Amino acid sequence: MKKTKILIVEDESIVALDIKRTLEKLDYEITNTAFDYQGAINSVLMNKPDLILMDVNLGKSKDGIETAKKIKSFDDIPIIFLTAFSDEETINRAIQTKPVSYLIKPFKRDELKSNIMLGLYKNRDIEEDFNDKNLIHIGEDYYFNNDENKLYYKSLPLNLGSKEVLLLKILLESKGQIVSFTDLESLIWGSCIISDSTLRTLIYRLRTKLEYKFIETIPYVGCRIC
């Protein structure tokens, strides 16, 4: 069976090597490890990958978002961003390239695997009729099974952490109404004290699994399912 080919674009060699080893253990073929904008472009042209793992920060070269824009201009290859940055400006720039997902470092092996599977699945031409009465239709091809606490893209189950499930259920139960960040913190973490970035990162993780299309965030106020 032909292996899925993946290009790694990461400017830190130790991180790139660690990702490469992880992917090889998952039985993927690594076409190359590129360290900057031009290296990534050249690698795609020489040996087209099935999917690209793209770090946002590429040192002194053009960043991963600019690199993704260039690649998308001549080939619609699924791209997963890997980054330590979760600020609103960076997220909004990344969204414009229509990535499969946006993984915040550090991420788990299972999380990486499920996102790769999602990217490859979305790149296939699949028509499915999903009419299970237990499913809540979120939008387009996304569904949530409230009894099983599972999110689906068509018939593909997407991996959600326990707090991601809780956040999604709270937003779905609000039926389009804005839920304040203060209420979300209380409902998800109770009396535990968390940093400002903890909730923000949780929302970003869930938004990326829904392609950023269905969760609207209102700065300094809260968020809702559109």
Solvent accessible surface area in square Angstrom, and as a share of the most:
residue,aa,sasa,rsa
1,M,240,1.07
2,K,169,0.72
3,K,97,0.41
4,T,33,0.19
5,K,38,0.16
6,I,0,0.00
7,L,1,0.00
8,I,0,0.00
9,V,1,0.00
10,E,1,0.01
11,D,48,0.25
12,E,99,0.45
13,S,71,0.46
14,I,147,0.75
15,V,45,0.26
16,A,3,0.02
17,L,81,0.40
18,D,88,0.45
19,I,8,0.04
20,K,65,0.28
21,R,139,0.51
22,T,29,0.17
23,L,0,0.00
24,E,82,0.37
25,K,148,0.63
26,L,29,0.14
27,D,87,0.45
28,Y,26,0.10
29,E,73,0.33
30,I,26,0.13
31,T,24,0.14
32,N,67,0.34
33,T,29,0.17
34,A,4,0.03
35,F,98,0.41
36,D,57,0.29
37,Y,35,0.13
38,Q,98,0.44
39,G,25,0.24
40,A,0,0.00
41,I,11,0.05
42,N,63,0.32
43,S,8,0.05
44,V,4,0.02
45,L,118,0.59
46,M,166,0.74
47,N,60,0.31
48,K,113,0.48
49,P,1,0.01
50,D,55,0.29
51,L,0,0.00
52,I,0,0.00
53,L,0,0.00
54,M,0,0.00
55,D,8,0.04
56,V,8,0.05
57,N,70,0.36
58,L,4,0.02
59,G,48,0.46
60,K,215,0.91
61,S,42,0.27
62,K,115,0.49
63,D,36,0.18
64,G,0,0.00
65,I,0,0.00
66,E,66,0.30
67,T,0,0.00
68,A,0,0.00
69,K,87,0.37
70,K,91,0.39
71,I,0,0.00
72,K,53,0.22
73,S,86,0.55
74,F,83,0.35
75,D,34,0.18
76,D,106,0.55
77,I,2,0.01
78,P,11,0.07
79,I,2,0.01
80,I,0,0.00
81,F,0,0.00
82,L,1,0.01
83,T,0,0.00
84,A,73,0.57
85,F,92,0.38
86,S,16,0.10
87,D,61,0.32
88,E,71,0.32
89,E,126,0.56
90,T,19,0.11
91,I,0,0.00
92,N,62,0.32
93,R,77,0.28
94,A,0,0.00
95,I,42,0.21
96,Q,127,0.56
97,T,9,0.05
98,K,169,0.72
99,P,12,0.07
100,V,12,0.07
101,S,0,0.00
102,Y,2,0.01
103,L,3,0.01
104,I,12,0.06
105,K,51,0.22
106,P,126,0.79
107,F,44,0.18
108,K,156,0.66
109,R,118,0.43
110,D,97,0.50
111,E,20,0.09
112,L,2,0.01
113,K,85,0.36
114,S,27,0.17
115,N,5,0.02
116,I,0,0.00
117,M,87,0.39
118,L,4,0.02
119,G,0,0.00
120,L,42,0.21
121,Y,26,0.10
122,K,50,0.21
123,N,89,0.46
124,R,146,0.53
125,D,142,0.73
126,I,28,0.14
127,E,160,0.72
128,E,78,0.35
129,D,118,0.61
130,F,50,0.21
131,N,113,0.58
132,D,69,0.36
133,K,205,0.87
134,N,83,0.42
135,L,25,0.12
136,I,68,0.34
137,H,107,0.48
138,I,16,0.08
139,G,12,0.12
140,E,102,0.46
141,D,51,0.26
142,Y,0,0.00
143,Y,33,0.12
144,F,0,0.00
145,N,10,0.05
146,N,62,0.32
147,D,111,0.57
148,E,96,0.43
149,N,64,0.33
150,K,96,0.41
151,L,0,0.00
152,Y,32,0.12
153,Y,26,0.10
154,K,30,0.13
155,S,56,0.36
156,L,25,0.12
157,P,76,0.48
158,L,16,0.08
159,N,72,0.37
160,L,26,0.13
161,G,36,0.35
162,S,94,0.61
163,K,82,0.35
164,E,10,0.04
165,V,17,0.10
166,L,67,0.33
167,L,0,0.00
168,L,0,0.00
169,K,45,0.19
170,I,21,0.11
171,L,0,0.00
172,L,28,0.14
173,E,119,0.54
174,S,25,0.16
175,K,170,0.72
176,G,26,0.25
177,Q,126,0.56
178,I,77,0.39
179,V,16,0.09
180,S,37,0.24
181,F,51,0.21
182,T,102,0.59
183,D,73,0.38
184,L,0,0.00
185,E,59,0.26
186,S,64,0.42
187,L,106,0.53
188,I,17,0.09
189,W,35,0.12
190,G,44,0.42
191,S,115,0.74
192,C,91,0.54
193,I,173,0.88
194,I,39,0.20
195,S,64,0.41
196,D,121,0.63
197,S,47,0.30
198,T,52,0.30
199,L,7,0.03
200,R,94,0.34
201,T,27,0.16
202,L,16,0.08
203,I,5,0.03
204,Y,5,0.02
205,R,49,0.18
206,L,0,0.00
207,R,18,0.07
208,T,2,0.01
209,K,10,0.04
210,L,0,0.00
211,E,44,0.20
212,Y,21,0.08
213,K,100,0.42
214,F,20,0.08
215,I,3,0.02
216,E,62,0.28
217,T,31,0.18
218,I,39,0.20
219,P,93,0.59
220,Y,217,0.83
221,V,73,0.42
222,G,0,0.00
223,C,0,0.00
224,R,81,0.30
225,I,14,0.07
226,C,94,0.56
